[in-house]
């Protein structure tokens, strides 16, 4: 990654904060710039996921290797998500963000608490109409379809070679389009972040500053400790090199609040800046954008403790364990789109019999919390790709 591009991103970030604070409510004037960037990102997501996963599956060569990649990836994701929820709980217990809060509830912002049953969530992964899944950008169903299509191409063999070459060509086209869109990342960051800074002044943030700090500290601890250890010990990569290489994707995630929307940038960064192969990144990253939600897991832990403290409820050890289990499993079903974490929070609060009313408080600053948790989610996906890539290289070296 060119240093000039890195400085452009940092400059756009700082400029957005300054302009947002100066303009206030009028900062919405630059919103169309951010919206245009989002549309550019979104229009390449579906063909990119479809093509890259199919290529990743067919390049795996056999079902044994594909199964190995899948088990390593999912195992890593579940482990880090469980650790993330534990860190979120511990930080919230220490900081006590829910004590001494004097803010009235806005009952209009309280969700119904009705969430999709786990069995139905799992069944919905299987599309009844793949074309509809592509048209509605249902990422989890697209991944399922792409994996099975890739498996089918592999099983058919030589007769399916033209189909394989088509998707390989489509993947290369999407990579090139991603490179073009990447040129507009600084402009997109400015257009997306400026209105947010203008909307959230200090008057809105101060009453719940402890909650914001709790989520921020927990995310930073998870990134600096857990990801750094994983990168150094399992990925054989310098954490500093990793953080620098994944910075563009992290800033896009921070401003868009969408893991799926950041996917094209994440794939480009991991391949070009971190040296992860297309074979690994095209399988690990799209999967991570839909089922790996470390930042969301942290948010769940902090929000549960915040709610319990606000209403004066003492949580038992069994309830803490239930939160860890439900939040880890709920993160698998969380869509990589803005606001998904709040929907999952209703499930977690219900599991430990806590009132949903506190969500009305959190809703006022959810966009700020969403920015932090999405950036963490994306960094977690990229870390996984480095770890899995190193694991495969080590296996090949031994073989």
MIBA-830638 format. One record per residue (C-alpha): residue number from 1; x, y, z. Coordinates in steps of 0.02 Angstrom, whole numbers, plus 50000, padded with zeros to 5 digits. Layout:
REM residues N
<nr=NUM | u=X | v=Y | w=Z>
...
***
This chain:
REM residues 399
<nr=1 | u=50000 | v=50000 | w=50000>
<nr=2 | u=50068 | v=50170 | w=49952>
<nr=3 | u=50106 | v=50286 | w=50097>
<nr=4 | u=50020 | v=50430 | w=50007>
<nr=5 | u=49856 | v=50332 | w=50003>
<nr=6 | u=49872 | v=50295 | w=50189>
<nr=7 | u=49896 | v=50480 | w=50225>
<nr=8 | u=49746 | v=50523 | w=50115>
<nr=9 | u=49637 | v=50408 | w=50221>
<nr=10 | u=49699 | v=50482 | w=50385>
<nr=11 | u=49677 | v=50659 | w=50316>
<nr=12 | u=49499 | v=50621 | w=50262>
<nr=13 | u=49462 | v=50551 | w=50435>
<nr=14 | u=49528 | v=50705 | w=50525>
<nr=15 | u=49448 | v=50826 | w=50401>
<nr=16 | u=49279 | v=50740 | w=50421>
<nr=17 | u=49285 | v=50765 | w=50610>
<nr=18 | u=49334 | v=50949 | w=50595>
<nr=19 | u=49205 | v=50991 | w=50460>
<nr=20 | u=49070 | v=50893 | w=50551>
<nr=21 | u=49099 | v=50989 | w=50713>
<nr=22 | u=49099 | v=51156 | w=50620>
<nr=23 | u=48944 | v=51125 | w=50513>
<nr=24 | u=48839 | v=51031 | w=50641>
<nr=25 | u=48668 | v=50988 | w=50568>
<nr=26 | u=48719 | v=51065 | w=50402>
<nr=27 | u=48849 | v=50927 | w=50381>
<nr=28 | u=48714 | v=50826 | w=50292>
<nr=29 | u=48756 | v=50928 | w=50137>
<nr=30 | u=48902 | v=50811 | w=50104>
<nr=31 | u=48797 | v=50654 | w=50132>
<nr=32 | u=48773 | v=50621 | w=49943>
<nr=33 | u=48962 | v=50596 | w=49926>
<nr=34 | u=48955 | v=50458 | w=50056>
<nr=35 | u=48797 | v=50384 | w=49980>
<nr=36 | u=48880 | v=50376 | w=49809>
<nr=37 | u=49030 | v=50284 | w=49881>
<nr=38 | u=48915 | v=50160 | w=49969>
<nr=39 | u=48821 | v=50126 | w=49808>
<nr=40 | u=48985 | v=50094 | w=49717>
<nr=41 | u=49034 | v=49969 | w=49852>
<nr=42 | u=48865 | v=49884 | w=49857>
<nr=43 | u=48850 | v=49859 | w=49670>
<nr=44 | u=49003 | v=49745 | w=49665>
<nr=45 | u=48970 | v=49644 | w=49824>
<nr=46 | u=48856 | v=49509 | w=49753>
<nr=47 | u=48957 | v=49463 | w=49597>
<nr=48 | u=49118 | v=49476 | w=49698>
<nr=49 | u=49059 | v=49355 | w=49834>
<nr=50 | u=48985 | v=49234 | w=49708>
<nr=51 | u=49137 | v=49228 | w=49594>
<nr=52 | u=49273 | v=49228 | w=49726>
<nr=53 | u=49195 | v=49090 | w=49833>
<nr=54 | u=49167 | v=48979 | w=49681>
<nr=55 | u=49348 | v=49007 | w=49628>
<nr=56 | u=49406 | v=48975 | w=49806>
<nr=57 | u=49310 | v=48810 | w=49816>
<nr=58 | u=49365 | v=48748 | w=49645>
<nr=59 | u=49546 | v=48796 | w=49678>
<nr=60 | u=49543 | v=48695 | w=49839>
<nr=61 | u=49552 | v=48545 | w=49724>
<nr=62 | u=49465 | v=48419 | w=49836>
<nr=63 | u=49330 | v=48405 | w=49968>
<nr=64 | u=49456 | v=48358 | w=50102>
<nr=65 | u=49549 | v=48522 | w=50086>
<nr=66 | u=49386 | v=48620 | w=50077>
<nr=67 | u=49325 | v=48537 | w=50236>
<nr=68 | u=49490 | v=48577 | w=50320>
<nr=69 | u=49479 | v=48761 | w=50271>
<nr=70 | u=49300 | v=48771 | w=50332>
<nr=71 | u=49334 | v=48688 | w=50500>
<nr=72 | u=49486 | v=48798 | w=50534>
<nr=73 | u=49392 | v=48956 | w=50488>
<nr=74 | u=49234 | v=48921 | w=50587>
<nr=75 | u=49334 | v=48856 | w=50736>
<nr=76 | u=49438 | v=49015 | w=50741>
<nr=77 | u=49285 | v=49126 | w=50724>
<nr=78 | u=49189 | v=49041 | w=50865>
<nr=79 | u=49340 | v=49044 | w=50981>
<nr=80 | u=49377 | v=49230 | w=50957>
<nr=81 | u=49191 | v=49275 | w=50973>
<nr=82 | u=49181 | v=49184 | w=51140>
<nr=83 | u=49337 | v=49273 | w=51202>
<nr=84 | u=49265 | v=49439 | w=51140>
<nr=85 | u=49105 | v=49420 | w=51240>
<nr=86 | u=49208 | v=49378 | w=51395>
<nr=87 | u=49314 | v=49536 | w=51373>
<nr=88 | u=49156 | v=49640 | w=51348>
<nr=89 | u=49080 | v=49572 | w=51509>
<nr=90 | u=49239 | v=49600 | w=51611>
<nr=91 | u=49265 | v=49779 | w=51551>
<nr=92 | u=49084 | v=49823 | w=51585>
<nr=93 | u=49092 | v=49749 | w=51760>
<nr=94 | u=49247 | v=49853 | w=51799>
<nr=95 | u=49185 | v=50017 | w=51723>
<nr=96 | u=49001 | v=49999 | w=51777>
<nr=97 | u=48929 | v=50101 | w=51632>
<nr=98 | u=48750 | v=50075 | w=51691>
<nr=99 | u=48767 | v=50152 | w=51864>
<nr=100 | u=48720 | v=50332 | w=51896>
<nr=101 | u=48633 | v=50356 | w=51729>
<nr=102 | u=48500 | v=50492 | w=51734>
<nr=103 | u=48423 | v=50482 | w=51561>
<nr=104 | u=48239 | v=50454 | w=51521>
<nr=105 | u=48187 | v=50308 | w=51411>
<nr=106 | u=48114 | v=50335 | w=51239>
<nr=107 | u=47992 | v=50191 | w=51227>
<nr=108 | u=47966 | v=50217 | w=51041>
<nr=109 | u=48143 | v=50150 | w=51012>
<nr=110 | u=48113 | v=49987 | w=51107>
<nr=111 | u=48114 | v=49837 | w=50988>
<nr=112 | u=47978 | v=49706 | w=51003>
<nr=113 | u=48102 | v=49575 | w=51061>
<nr=114 | u=48038 | v=49450 | w=50934>
<nr=115 | u=48185 | v=49362 | w=50856>
<nr=116 | u=48197 | v=49221 | w=50732>
<nr=117 | u=48211 | v=49046 | w=50810>
<nr=118 | u=48384 | v=48966 | w=50794>
<nr=119 | u=48318 | v=48821 | w=50689>
<nr=120 | u=48232 | v=48940 | w=50568>
<nr=121 | u=48390 | v=49045 | w=50556>
<nr=122 | u=48491 | v=48890 | w=50508>
<nr=123 | u=48358 | v=48833 | w=50382>
<nr=124 | u=48357 | v=49005 | w=50301>
<nr=125 | u=48540 | v=48984 | w=50255>
<nr=126 | u=48481 | v=48864 | w=50119>
<nr=127 | u=48401 | v=48966 | w=49977>
<nr=128 | u=48244 | v=48904 | w=49893>
<nr=129 | u=48280 | v=49018 | w=49746>
<nr=130 | u=48465 | v=49063 | w=49718>
<nr=131 | u=48418 | v=49199 | w=49593>
<nr=132 | u=48311 | v=49284 | w=49725>
<nr=133 | u=48456 | v=49272 | w=49848>
<nr=134 | u=48568 | v=49360 | w=49722>
<nr=135 | u=48436 | v=49492 | w=49685>
<nr=136 | u=48406 | v=49531 | w=49870>
<nr=137 | u=48592 | v=49519 | w=49917>
<nr=138 | u=48561 | v=49386 | w=50050>
<nr=139 | u=48745 | v=49357 | w=50084>
<nr=140 | u=48730 | v=49197 | w=50188>
<nr=141 | u=48621 | v=49114 | w=50055>
<nr=142 | u=48739 | v=49174 | w=49917>
<nr=143 | u=48885 | v=49094 | w=50009>
<nr=144 | u=48789 | v=48930 | w=50025>
<nr=145 | u=48745 | v=48933 | w=49840>
<nr=146 | u=48922 | v=48978 | w=49787>
<nr=147 | u=49000 | v=48839 | w=49893>
<nr=148 | u=48883 | v=48708 | w=49822>
<nr=149 | u=48907 | v=48771 | w=49644>
<nr=150 | u=49095 | v=48763 | w=49670>
<nr=151 | u=49080 | v=48586 | w=49739>
<nr=152 | u=48975 | v=48537 | w=49588>
<nr=153 | u=49104 | v=48607 | w=49467>
<nr=154 | u=49241 | v=48509 | w=49558>
<nr=155 | u=49143 | v=48346 | w=49554>
<nr=156 | u=49099 | v=48361 | w=49369>
<nr=157 | u=49280 | v=48392 | w=49322>
<nr=158 | u=49336 | v=48426 | w=49143>
<nr=159 | u=49162 | v=48452 | w=49071>
<nr=160 | u=49133 | v=48596 | w=49193>
<nr=161 | u=49300 | v=48680 | w=49150>
<nr=162 | u=49216 | v=48817 | w=49043>
<nr=163 | u=49104 | v=48862 | w=49191>
<nr=164 | u=49255 | v=48869 | w=49306>
<nr=165 | u=49351 | v=48981 | w=49184>
<nr=166 | u=49199 | v=49096 | w=49172>
<nr=167 | u=49195 | v=49125 | w=49359>
<nr=168 | u=49385 | v=49144 | w=49366>
<nr=169 | u=49369 | v=49280 | w=49234>
<nr=170 | u=49224 | v=49361 | w=49327>
<nr=171 | u=49325 | v=49359 | w=49488>
<nr=172 | u=49471 | v=49447 | w=49403>
<nr=173 | u=49352 | v=49579 | w=49332>
<nr=174 | u=49279 | v=49609 | w=49506>
<nr=175 | u=49454 | v=49624 | w=49581>
<nr=176 | u=49496 | v=49757 | w=49450>
<nr=177 | u=49334 | v=49853 | w=49484>
<nr=178 | u=49373 | v=49846 | w=49670>
<nr=179 | u=49543 | v=49925 | w=49634>
<nr=180 | u=49457 | v=50067 | w=49541>
<nr=181 | u=49331 | v=50097 | w=49682>
<nr=182 | u=49472 | v=50094 | w=49810>
<nr=183 | u=49535 | v=50257 | w=49736>
<nr=184 | u=49379 | v=50342 | w=49805>
<nr=185 | u=49397 | v=50275 | w=49983>
<nr=186 | u=49461 | v=50441 | w=50060>
<nr=187 | u=49318 | v=50537 | w=49978>
<nr=188 | u=49193 | v=50406 | w=50037>
<nr=189 | u=49258 | v=50413 | w=50216>
<nr=190 | u=49239 | v=50603 | w=50216>
<nr=191 | u=49062 | v=50595 | w=50146>
<nr=192 | u=49005 | v=50461 | w=50269>
<nr=193 | u=49089 | v=50520 | w=50429>
<nr=194 | u=49057 | v=50708 | w=50418>
<nr=195 | u=48865 | v=50697 | w=50437>
<nr=196 | u=48885 | v=50576 | w=50584>
<nr=197 | u=49002 | v=50694 | w=50676>
<nr=198 | u=48881 | v=50837 | w=50639>
<nr=199 | u=48733 | v=50739 | w=50707>
<nr=200 | u=48812 | v=50675 | w=50867>
<nr=201 | u=48870 | v=50824 | w=50968>
<nr=202 | u=48939 | v=50817 | w=51144>
<nr=203 | u=48765 | v=50848 | w=51216>
<nr=204 | u=48707 | v=50680 | w=51148>
<nr=205 | u=48864 | v=50583 | w=51193>
<nr=206 | u=48905 | v=50643 | w=51369>
<nr=207 | u=48764 | v=50558 | w=51468>
<nr=208 | u=48814 | v=50387 | w=51400>
<nr=209 | u=49001 | v=50419 | w=51383>
<nr=210 | u=49043 | v=50277 | w=51504>
<nr=211 | u=48950 | v=50155 | w=51393>
<nr=212 | u=49041 | v=50217 | w=51238>
<nr=213 | u=49209 | v=50207 | w=51328>
<nr=214 | u=49171 | v=50030 | w=51390>
<nr=215 | u=49138 | v=49968 | w=51213>
<nr=216 | u=49290 | v=50062 | w=51145>
<nr=217 | u=49409 | v=49996 | w=51280>
<nr=218 | u=49346 | v=49818 | w=51259>
<nr=219 | u=49368 | v=49825 | w=51070>
<nr=220 | u=49543 | v=49899 | w=51085>
<nr=221 | u=49594 | v=49766 | w=51213>
<nr=222 | u=49527 | v=49627 | w=51101>
<nr=223 | u=49620 | v=49696 | w=50950>
<nr=224 | u=49785 | v=49733 | w=51036>
<nr=225 | u=49792 | v=49574 | w=51142>
<nr=226 | u=49694 | v=49434 | w=51060>
<nr=227 | u=49725 | v=49479 | w=50877>
<nr=228 | u=49907 | v=49523 | w=50909>
<nr=229 | u=49938 | v=49355 | w=50996>
<nr=230 | u=49849 | v=49262 | w=50856>
<nr=231 | u=49946 | v=49355 | w=50722>
<nr=232 | u=50115 | v=49332 | w=50806>
<nr=233 | u=50097 | v=49151 | w=50863>
<nr=234 | u=49981 | v=49075 | w=50731>
<nr=235 | u=49995 | v=49194 | w=50583>
<nr=236 | u=50184 | v=49225 | w=50598>
<nr=237 | u=50155 | v=49407 | w=50555>
<nr=238 | u=50202 | v=49569 | w=50642>
<nr=239 | u=50045 | v=49647 | w=50718>
<nr=240 | u=50109 | v=49819 | w=50667>
<nr=241 | u=50124 | v=49763 | w=50485>
<nr=242 | u=49949 | v=49691 | w=50495>
<nr=243 | u=49868 | v=49846 | w=50571>
<nr=244 | u=49950 | v=49957 | w=50440>
<nr=245 | u=49898 | v=49844 | w=50297>
<nr=246 | u=49716 | v=49827 | w=50351>
<nr=247 | u=49692 | v=50012 | w=50396>
<nr=248 | u=49595 | v=50060 | w=50237>
<nr=249 | u=49469 | v=49920 | w=50266>
<nr=250 | u=49456 | v=49965 | w=50451>
<nr=251 | u=49417 | v=50147 | w=50413>
<nr=252 | u=49287 | v=50098 | w=50282>
<nr=253 | u=49208 | v=49979 | w=50408>
<nr=254 | u=49209 | v=50117 | w=50539>
<nr=255 | u=49117 | v=50239 | w=50427>
<nr=256 | u=48997 | v=50119 | w=50337>
<nr=257 | u=48954 | v=50009 | w=50488>
<nr=258 | u=48940 | v=49862 | w=50368>
<nr=259 | u=49054 | v=49710 | w=50366>
<nr=260 | u=48977 | v=49651 | w=50203>
<nr=261 | u=48992 | v=49824 | w=50126>
<nr=262 | u=49176 | v=49830 | w=50173>
<nr=263 | u=49211 | v=49657 | w=50100>
<nr=264 | u=49284 | v=49714 | w=49932>
<nr=265 | u=49408 | v=49828 | w=50021>
<nr=266 | u=49449 | v=49694 | w=50151>
<nr=267 | u=49487 | v=49567 | w=50014>
<nr=268 | u=49599 | v=49688 | w=49921>
<nr=269 | u=49695 | v=49736 | w=50078>
<nr=270 | u=49724 | v=49559 | w=50138>
<nr=271 | u=49784 | v=49502 | w=49967>
<nr=272 | u=49894 | v=49650 | w=49920>
<nr=273 | u=49952 | v=49715 | w=50089>
<nr=274 | u=49955 | v=49557 | w=50196>
<nr=275 | u=50003 | v=49428 | w=50065>
<nr=276 | u=49853 | v=49314 | w=50089>
<nr=277 | u=49815 | v=49208 | w=49936>
<nr=278 | u=49655 | v=49234 | w=49837>
<nr=279 | u=49614 | v=49051 | w=49872>
<nr=280 | u=49610 | v=49080 | w=50060>
<nr=281 | u=49541 | v=49257 | w=50066>
<nr=282 | u=49399 | v=49218 | w=49944>
<nr=283 | u=49337 | v=49082 | w=50062>
<nr=284 | u=49377 | v=49150 | w=50236>
<nr=285 | u=49326 | v=49334 | w=50215>
<nr=286 | u=49150 | v=49318 | w=50141>
<nr=287 | u=49111 | v=49188 | w=50274>
<nr=288 | u=49180 | v=49302 | w=50409>
<nr=289 | u=49078 | v=49450 | w=50348>
<nr=290 | u=48920 | v=49353 | w=50392>
<nr=291 | u=48962 | v=49242 | w=50541>
<nr=292 | u=49114 | v=49321 | w=50627>
<nr=293 | u=49058 | v=49464 | w=50739>
<nr=294 | u=49186 | v=49490 | w=50877>
<nr=295 | u=49143 | v=49674 | w=50893>
<nr=296 | u=48958 | v=49632 | w=50903>
<nr=297 | u=48995 | v=49501 | w=51037>
<nr=298 | u=49089 | v=49633 | w=51139>
<nr=299 | u=48943 | v=49753 | w=51119>
<nr=300 | u=48822 | v=49617 | w=51179>
<nr=301 | u=48924 | v=49587 | w=51337>
<nr=302 | u=48940 | v=49772 | w=51380>
<nr=303 | u=48756 | v=49807 | w=51341>
<nr=304 | u=48694 | v=49664 | w=51450>
<nr=305 | u=48794 | v=49723 | w=51601>
<nr=306 | u=48740 | v=49903 | w=51566>
<nr=307 | u=48557 | v=49849 | w=51565>
<nr=308 | u=48575 | v=49748 | w=51725>
<nr=309 | u=48661 | v=49893 | w=51815>
<nr=310 | u=48535 | v=50022 | w=51752>
<nr=311 | u=48389 | v=49920 | w=51822>
<nr=312 | u=48482 | v=49865 | w=51978>
<nr=313 | u=48483 | v=49679 | w=51934>
<nr=314 | u=48622 | v=49566 | w=51998>
<nr=315 | u=48672 | v=49437 | w=51867>
<nr=316 | u=48720 | v=49262 | w=51925>
<nr=317 | u=48867 | v=49160 | w=51859>
<nr=318 | u=48746 | v=49050 | w=51761>
<nr=319 | u=48670 | v=49205 | w=51680>
<nr=320 | u=48843 | v=49268 | w=51629>
<nr=321 | u=48878 | v=49098 | w=51550>
<nr=322 | u=48710 | v=49104 | w=51462>
<nr=323 | u=48753 | v=49277 | w=51393>
<nr=324 | u=48920 | v=49211 | w=51328>
<nr=325 | u=48838 | v=49062 | w=51244>
<nr=326 | u=48689 | v=49154 | w=51168>
<nr=327 | u=48792 | v=49302 | w=51108>
<nr=328 | u=48920 | v=49187 | w=51025>
<nr=329 | u=48784 | v=49089 | w=50935>
<nr=330 | u=48684 | v=49246 | w=50894>
<nr=331 | u=48836 | v=49323 | w=50810>
<nr=332 | u=48826 | v=49185 | w=50679>
<nr=333 | u=48654 | v=49243 | w=50626>
<nr=334 | u=48693 | v=49428 | w=50631>
<nr=335 | u=48690 | v=49506 | w=50459>
<nr=336 | u=48841 | v=49611 | w=50412>
<nr=337 | u=48736 | v=49768 | w=50394>
<nr=338 | u=48713 | v=49925 | w=50500>
<nr=339 | u=48610 | v=49900 | w=50659>
<nr=340 | u=48614 | v=49709 | w=50659>
<nr=341 | u=48695 | v=49708 | w=50831>
<nr=342 | u=48543 | v=49790 | w=50911>
<nr=343 | u=48428 | v=49657 | w=50840>
<nr=344 | u=48540 | v=49522 | w=50913>
<nr=345 | u=48541 | v=49613 | w=51081>
<nr=346 | u=48354 | v=49582 | w=51102>
<nr=347 | u=48389 | v=49395 | w=51093>
<nr=348 | u=48529 | v=49404 | w=51222>
<nr=349 | u=48430 | v=49511 | w=51345>
<nr=350 | u=48279 | v=49398 | w=51330>
<nr=351 | u=48385 | v=49244 | w=51365>
<nr=352 | u=48433 | v=49311 | w=51538>
<nr=353 | u=48263 | v=49390 | w=51575>
<nr=354 | u=48322 | v=49570 | w=51571>
<nr=355 | u=48201 | v=49709 | w=51516>
<nr=356 | u=48218 | v=49769 | w=51337>
<nr=357 | u=48181 | v=49948 | w=51390>
<nr=358 | u=48367 | v=49991 | w=51406>
<nr=359 | u=48386 | v=49969 | w=51218>
<nr=360 | u=48292 | v=50134 | w=51202>
<nr=361 | u=48441 | v=50217 | w=51288>
<nr=362 | u=48571 | v=50126 | w=51185>
<nr=363 | u=48478 | v=50164 | w=51022>
<nr=364 | u=48521 | v=50349 | w=51037>
<nr=365 | u=48707 | v=50312 | w=51021>
<nr=366 | u=48698 | v=50147 | w=50927>
<nr=367 | u=48776 | v=50221 | w=50770>
<nr=368 | u=48933 | v=50267 | w=50870>
<nr=369 | u=48941 | v=50093 | w=50948>
<nr=370 | u=48908 | v=50013 | w=50778>
<nr=371 | u=49059 | v=50100 | w=50704>
<nr=372 | u=49174 | v=50027 | w=50836>
<nr=373 | u=49104 | v=49851 | w=50830>
<nr=374 | u=49105 | v=49842 | w=50640>
<nr=375 | u=49287 | v=49897 | w=50630>
<nr=376 | u=49328 | v=49758 | w=50755>
<nr=377 | u=49227 | v=49631 | w=50655>
<nr=378 | u=49323 | v=49669 | w=50495>
<nr=379 | u=49492 | v=49663 | w=50580>
<nr=380 | u=49442 | v=49494 | w=50652>
<nr=381 | u=49400 | v=49429 | w=50478>
<nr=382 | u=49568 | v=49487 | w=50411>
<nr=383 | u=49660 | v=49410 | w=50559>
<nr=384 | u=49575 | v=49244 | w=50525>
<nr=385 | u=49629 | v=49248 | w=50342>
<nr=386 | u=49812 | v=49273 | w=50395>
<nr=387 | u=49803 | v=49132 | w=50524>
<nr=388 | u=49719 | v=49009 | w=50405>
<nr=389 | u=49840 | v=49054 | w=50265>
<nr=390 | u=49991 | v=49021 | w=50377>
<nr=391 | u=49915 | v=48857 | w=50435>
<nr=392 | u=49893 | v=48799 | w=50255>
<nr=393 | u=50071 | v=48851 | w=50210>
<nr=394 | u=50140 | v=48755 | w=50359>
<nr=395 | u=50042 | v=48601 | w=50307>
<nr=396 | u=50105 | v=48612 | w=50129>
<nr=397 | u=50285 | v=48633 | w=50190>
<nr=398 | u=50272 | v=48476 | w=50297>
<nr=399 | u=50192 | v=48379 | w=50154>
***
